[in-house]
Amino acid sequence: MNKKIVIPLVVVIVLLIAGVAYLYNSLNQQQQANKDMQELADLDKKEMQNEYEQFAQQYSEMKTQINNDSIVAQLTQEQMKTQRLLEELKNVKSTDAREITRLKKELATVRAVLRSYVLQIDSLNRLNENLTAENTRIRGQYSEATRQIEGLSSEKASLSQKVAIAAQLDATGINMTIKKSNGKQAKKLKDCKSIEVSFHIARNVTAANGVRTLYVRVTTPTGDVLGGGGSFAYENRHIECSMKKSVEYSGEETTVNTYRQVGEFLSPGTYTVSIFADGSMIGSRTFSFQK
């Protein structure tokens, strides 16, 4: 064979082998990213399912602790709604982001309603203790209240468990903004030099006051996590976060702003921002950005 023909053939073969190796490596990386993203989605769905099941059980327990037909009927209605949403969650795929987001919003509503009933029953329980201490004269003035709280359990351990559920924080108004080097908002990812994620911690009078550390996790369209914020405990494992911030929480609505410098390439598409606190995901939202 002509020597001039052999050399180009060798070059072509080498390039083909290198191309196949590169494609194989890229495929493995994408498969691993997809696997990690699926694991997180499955964990998120499992946590939501556990909460729905726990909330349904709490409604069932509260109905046995109160002797008021009107309140029992309300609790039964909310319990049936919770069980219906639980069945919807069981039947939805963890990769169905739109449906998972809807059920997560429904979960926040269920939690808020349950919290209101916990506070109402707790208030009735404390009122009952005061009525008992004041004896017959006060019981005569508050006979209707006495009938409402008849049958309530005074076990503080059970009440503490319900209050713990009600005390979970909620992240609302989540917003992700990409910014230029001058700090102004960018419209396209190619101009992005930093990311700002802002949100509100909703008012919650049942939550403990003090310093809380909030973790922000930004997932790219390829399933990668924008790192740099360290890691934190979640579902018996440690996962990476993009940003974190400690704030003093007093039970009132608190605004939180976090920032991250961008040095890597950002792919166009849908980004997911998830907020975590006290070992739980307390809010999530997706954002789409152009190239």
Beta strands, then each sheet from edge to edge (+ up, - down):
strand 1: 171-179
strand 2: 194-201
strand 3: 210-219
strand 4: 231-234
strand 5: 237-240
strand 6: 243-249
strand 7: 254-261
strand 8: 269-277
strand 9: 280-289
sheet 1: 1+ 2- 7+
sheet 2: 6+ 3- 8+ 9-
sheet 3: 4+ 5-
end
